[in-house]
Amino acid sequence: MSTDTIKVDIWSDVQCPWCYIGKRKFEAGVAQFDGTVKVEYHSFELSPDTPVDYAGTPVQYLSEKKGMPLAEVEQMLERVTGIAESVGLHYDYDSVHQTNTVISHELLHYAKAHGRQLEMKERLLKAYFIDGRHVGRIEDLADLAAEIGLDRADVVRSLSAHEHLAAVKADVAQAGAYGIQGVPFFVIDGRYGISGAQDPTAFTQALDQARADRSAKTGDGADDVPA
């Protein structure tokens, strides 16, 4: 990675509606930044106790999990759906399959090892929130991986062997060490943390600040050591 490139580490979950919205706002912020950005996604499980084949709807699940009346959950999802629309995302909660996402995180690590993590992340979010696809089962995930050009059979092999489960757990542990309690969470150049789906300008400003700090350190002859 070039010394002029700003690294951004993003903790996120495939079934987090704010993570997809935050992804779009972050991308808009990067587009306004006059520089090079390298992105790496890290695993965070919002609901690790969710069954793979949860029988209910997202509304029912959130009502049970948060202890909220169904009508209140429906209003909450209507609000987030409207915000998603404002950034060009057309959420379809009537088709969403609530599930356990640990295997999808393993797939993201597999995709990273094959240089396709960003494409895989986008495909998984779209699959979950827009296309009504299942992101908790190996065969379904292998189909999605094949759509972006990954070797389907090798994906099945890797996920069946839980080849990247340790990496998922390491990401989750790192989130705990950073004190991350919710996602999306963005770490800019190992120094600045941004929580939530902030406006694009917040990301642009953080990237500008990270670059300015690097220039100042270079001028002082100091090494850039991430906090």
C-alpha positions in Angstrom: 0.0 0.0 0.0 1.3 3.4 -1.0 2.4 5.7 1.9 0.0 8.3 0.4 -3.0 5.9 0.8 -5.3 6.3 3.7 -6.5 3.0 5.2 -10.0 2.8 6.5 -11.1 -0.2 8.6 -14.8 -0.7 8.8 -16.6 -2.9 11.3 -20.0 -3.9 10.0 -22.7 -6.7 9.9 -24.4 -7.9 6.8 -27.9 -7.6 8.4 -27.3 -4.1 9.8 -29.5 -1.6 7.9 -27.4 1.4 9.0 -24.2 -0.4 7.7 -25.5 -0.3 4.1 -26.7 3.3 4.5 -23.3 4.2 6.1 -21.5 2.4 3.3 -23.2 4.7 0.7 -22.5 7.8 2.8 -18.9 6.8 3.3 -18.5 6.2 -0.5 -19.9 9.7 -1.1 -17.4 11.1 1.4 -14.5 9.3 -0.3 -15.7 10.6 -3.7 -15.2 14.2 -2.3 -11.7 13.4 -1.0 -8.8 14.2 -3.3 -6.7 11.2 -2.4 -6.5 7.4 -2.4 -8.4 5.3 0.1 -8.0 1.6 0.9 -10.9 -0.1 2.6 -11.0 -3.3 4.6 -14.1 -4.7 6.2 -14.1 -6.4 9.6 -16.7 -8.7 11.2 -19.2 -7.7 13.8 -22.2 -9.8 14.8 -25.2 -7.8 15.9 -27.2 -11.0 16.8 -24.9 -14.0 17.1 -27.6 -16.0 18.9 -30.0 -15.8 15.9 -30.9 -19.2 14.4 -29.8 -19.7 10.8 -33.4 -20.5 9.8 -35.3 -18.1 12.0 -39.0 -18.8 11.3 -40.3 -15.3 11.9 -40.0 -11.9 10.2 -37.5 -9.2 10.9 -40.3 -7.3 12.6 -41.1 -10.3 14.9 -37.4 -10.8 15.6 -36.7 -7.2 16.6 -39.9 -7.1 18.7 -38.7 -10.2 20.6 -35.1 -9.0 20.9 -35.8 -5.4 21.9 -39.0 -6.0 23.8 -40.8 -3.5 21.6 -44.4 -3.7 20.4 -44.8 -4.8 16.8 -46.3 -1.5 15.7 -43.3 0.4 17.1 -40.9 -1.9 15.3 -42.8 -1.4 12.0 -42.5 2.4 12.4 -38.8 2.1 13.1 -38.3 0.0 9.9 -40.4 2.4 7.9 -38.1 5.2 9.1 -34.9 3.4 8.2 -36.3 2.3 4.9 -37.0 6.0 4.1 -33.4 7.0 5.0 -32.1 4.1 2.8 -34.2 5.5 -0.1 -32.5 8.8 0.4 -29.2 7.2 -0.5 -30.5 5.1 -3.4 -31.2 1.9 -1.5 -34.6 0.2 -1.9 -35.0 -2.0 1.2 -37.6 -4.7 1.0 -38.2 -5.9 4.6 -41.1 -8.1 3.4 -38.6 -10.3 1.7 -35.8 -10.3 4.2 -34.6 -13.6 5.7 -33.6 -13.0 9.3 -30.6 -15.3 10.0 -27.3 -15.8 11.7 -24.5 -14.0 9.8 -21.4 -15.7 11.0 -21.0 -17.8 7.8 -21.4 -14.6 5.7 -18.5 -13.1 7.6 -16.4 -16.2 6.9 -17.2 -15.6 3.2 -16.1 -12.0 3.4 -12.7 -13.2 4.8 -12.5 -15.8 2.0 -13.2 -13.0 -0.5 -10.6 -10.8 1.0 -8.0 -13.6 0.6 -9.0 -13.6 -3.1 -8.9 -9.9 -3.6 -12.7 -9.5 -3.9 -13.9 -8.4 -0.4 -15.4 -5.1 -1.5 -17.5 -6.7 -4.2 -18.6 -9.5 -1.9 -19.6 -7.0 0.8 -21.8 -5.1 -1.6 -23.3 -8.3 -3.0 -24.2 -9.6 0.5 -25.8 -6.4 1.6 -27.9 -6.1 -1.5 -28.8 -9.8 -1.3 -30.1 -9.4 2.3 -31.9 -6.0 2.2 -33.0 -5.8 -1.5 -33.1 -9.2 -3.2 -34.6 -11.3 -0.5 -31.8 -13.8 -0.6 -30.6 -16.0 2.3 -27.2 -15.1 3.7 -26.9 -17.7 6.4 -26.5 -20.9 4.5 -23.4 -22.2 2.7 -25.1 -23.2 -0.5 -26.8 -19.8 -0.8 -23.7 -17.9 0.0 -21.7 -20.0 -2.6 -24.2 -18.9 -5.2 -23.7 -15.3 -4.3 -19.9 -15.7 -4.4 -20.1 -17.3 -7.8 -22.0 -14.3 -9.0 -19.0 -12.1 -8.4 -16.6 -14.6 -10.0 -15.4 -16.6 -7.1 -15.0 -20.4 -7.4 -18.3 -21.8 -6.1 -16.9 -25.2 -5.2 -13.9 -23.8 -3.4 -16.2 -21.5 -1.4 -18.3 -24.4 -0.3 -15.1 -26.2 0.7 -13.8 -23.3 2.7 -17.1 -22.4 4.4 -17.8 -26.1 5.3 -14.3 -26.3 6.9 -14.8 -22.9 8.7 -11.5 -22.0 7.3 -11.9 -18.3 8.2 -13.9 -18.6 11.5 -10.8 -17.7 13.6 -10.4 -14.5 11.5 -14.1 -13.6 12.2 -13.6 -14.1 15.9 -10.4 -12.1 15.8 -12.3 -9.2 14.2 -15.0 -9.4 16.9 -12.4 -9.5 19.6 -10.7 -6.4 18.1 -14.0 -4.6 18.1 -14.3 -5.3 21.8 -10.7 -4.0 22.4 -11.6 -0.8 20.6 -14.8 -0.5 22.6 -17.0 -0.8 19.6 -20.6 -1.5 20.7 -22.5 -0.8 17.5 -21.9 -0.7 13.8 -21.0 0.7 11.3 -17.8 1.9 12.9 -15.0 3.4 10.8 -11.4 3.6 11.9 -9.6 6.2 9.7 -5.8 5.6 9.3 -5.8 3.7 12.6 -6.3 7.0 14.4 -9.8 8.4 14.1 -13.0 6.6 15.0 -16.4 7.5 13.4 -19.5 5.7 14.7 -22.7 5.4 12.7 -23.9 6.4 9.2 -22.6 10.0 9.4 -23.0 12.6 6.6 -20.5 12.3 3.7 -18.7 15.5 4.8 -17.8 13.9 8.2 -15.9 11.2 6.3 -14.2 13.6 3.9 -13.1 15.8 6.8 -11.7 12.8 8.7 -9.8 11.7 5.6 -8.4 15.3 5.1 -7.4 15.4 8.7 -5.6 12.0 8.5 -3.7 13.2 5.5 -2.8 16.5 7.1 -1.5 14.7 10.2 0.7 12.5 8.0 2.1 15.5 6.3 2.9 17.1 9.6 4.6 14.0 10.9 6.6 13.7 7.7 7.7 17.3 8.1 8.8 16.6 11.7 10.7 13.5 10.6 8.6 11.3 12.9 7.1 8.0 12.2 3.4 7.6 11.8 2.3 5.2 14.5 -1.4 4.4 14.6 -3.0 5.0 18.0 
